[in-house]
Amino acid sequence: MIVDDIVRTGRTLNALIELVNSAGARLVGVSVLISMSKSWIDKLRDRNVRVDVILDLSDLRS
């Protein structure tokens, strides 16, 4: 399980997922406290990664 506080683009999460995979570990999901966009969520779900977001602020961005 990867836990992150704030995600904007998802690039750091992608790097962490690659690190987990390269270590031979099994990723059970990603949990994020605050999401600033939605695009990264779909990309991870397309990779069959479970994603949980506590607070979605993507609609508040200008």
C-alpha positions as CSV (number, residue, x, y, z in Angstrom):
1,M,0.0,0.0,0.0
2,I,1.3,3.4,-1.0
3,V,0.0,6.3,1.1
4,D,0.5,9.9,-0.1
5,D,-0.7,13.2,1.3
6,I,-1.2,15.4,-1.8
7,V,-1.2,14.3,-5.5
8,R,-1.3,16.7,-8.4
9,T,-0.1,14.9,-11.5
10,G,0.6,11.3,-10.2
11,R,4.1,11.2,-11.5
12,T,5.6,10.5,-8.1
13,L,3.0,7.7,-7.6
14,N,3.9,6.2,-10.9
15,A,7.6,6.2,-9.9
16,L,6.8,4.6,-6.6
17,I,4.6,1.9,-8.3
18,E,7.6,1.1,-10.6
19,L,9.8,0.9,-7.6
20,V,7.4,-1.5,-5.8
21,N,7.1,-3.6,-9.0
22,S,10.9,-3.7,-9.6
23,A,11.3,-5.0,-6.0
24,G,9.0,-7.9,-6.7
25,A,6.5,-6.7,-4.1
26,R,2.7,-6.8,-4.7
27,L,1.0,-3.4,-4.6
28,V,-2.5,-3.7,-3.0
29,G,-3.5,-0.1,-3.6
30,V,-2.9,3.6,-3.3
31,S,-4.4,5.9,-0.7
32,V,-4.3,9.7,-1.1
33,L,-5.4,12.3,1.4
34,I,-5.9,15.1,-1.1
35,S,-6.2,14.9,-4.9
36,M,-5.7,18.1,-6.9
37,S,-6.7,16.5,-10.3
38,K,-8.5,13.5,-11.6
39,S,-6.4,12.5,-14.6
40,W,-3.9,10.5,-12.6
41,I,-6.7,8.4,-11.0
42,D,-7.9,7.0,-14.4
43,K,-4.3,6.2,-15.4
44,L,-3.7,4.2,-12.3
45,R,-7.0,2.4,-12.5
46,D,-6.2,1.5,-16.1
47,R,-3.2,-0.3,-14.6
48,N,-5.5,-2.2,-12.2
49,V,-4.4,-0.2,-9.2
50,R,-6.9,0.3,-6.5
51,V,-7.1,4.1,-5.7
52,D,-8.8,5.6,-2.6
53,V,-9.0,9.4,-2.3
54,I,-10.1,11.0,1.0
55,L,-10.6,14.6,-0.3
56,D,-11.0,15.5,-4.0
57,L,-10.2,19.2,-4.7
58,S,-9.9,18.9,-8.5
59,D,-13.0,20.9,-9.1
60,L,-11.7,23.8,-7.1
61,R,-8.7,24.4,-9.2
62,S,-8.8,27.5,-11.5
